[in-house]
Amino acid sequence: MTVESTTPSITDWRIYKCKGTVYLITCEPEKKSYVGITRRPAKHRFQGHRKGAEKGQGDHLSLQEALRTYGDD
């Protein structure tokens, strides 16, 4: 019996195209930035960050905590 894997090896990652968006969120008062990547529209992903903040997710150094402290303006 032989088993073939369709999972690419770590060196093959460059041949697969990622149809995602890289985004940067900067918290001016704290002079900190958050870099993320998503395959969804960035607007939808940011809504997910907001919902996480509303639910109390994230630790004291997280983007969610910055959203709770400073808002999303």
C-alpha atoms as one frame of an Amber mdcrd trajectory, in Angstrom:
protein
   0.000   0.000   0.000   1.323   3.452  -0.877   0.053   6.736   0.432   0.607
   9.936  -1.466   0.431  13.291   0.171  -0.895  16.367  -1.565   0.398  18.642
   1.172   3.217  20.772  -0.203   6.558  20.632   1.518   7.813  23.692   3.345
  10.015  24.583   0.371   7.072  24.492  -2.062   5.078  27.302  -0.438   6.330
  29.836  -3.004   4.522  28.152  -5.894   1.069  28.670  -4.358  -0.584  32.023
  -4.858  -2.253  33.584  -1.857  -5.215  35.684  -2.845  -5.179  37.576   0.398
  -4.738  41.100   1.601  -2.003  42.262   3.918  -3.087  45.131   6.123  -1.520
  47.446   8.692  -3.358  48.960  11.648  -1.481  51.632  13.588  -2.390  52.857
  17.059  -1.043  56.412  17.053  -1.281  57.067  20.833   0.756  53.925  21.607
   3.027  54.154  18.528   2.344  50.455  17.852   1.345  48.693  14.655  -0.445
  45.427  13.886   0.175  43.606  10.607  -2.358  41.036   9.499  -3.345  38.988
   6.481  -6.796  37.872   5.428  -8.509  36.296   2.471 -11.694  38.143   3.320
 -12.206  41.828   2.571 -10.137  43.881   5.036 -13.298  45.672   6.187 -14.802
  42.338   7.304 -11.610  41.322   9.089 -11.489  44.608  10.968 -15.094  44.041
  12.054 -13.852  40.744  13.523 -11.184  42.617  15.490 -13.867  45.010  16.791
 -16.136  42.137  17.846 -13.208  40.499  19.637 -12.624  43.741  21.532 -16.307
  43.948  22.490 -16.194  40.350  23.781 -13.151  41.110  25.929 -10.741  38.985
  23.896  -7.021  39.734  23.779  -4.502  40.477  26.497  -3.137  43.817  27.700
  -0.777  44.106  24.700  -3.295  43.152  22.014  -4.998  45.033  19.216  -8.331
  44.338  20.920  -7.149  46.084  24.081  -6.048  49.109  22.044  -9.495  49.178
  20.407 -11.163  49.112  23.818  -8.900  51.868  25.155  -8.709  54.249  22.185
 -11.604  53.244  19.938 -11.307  52.678  16.201 -11.051  56.231  14.896
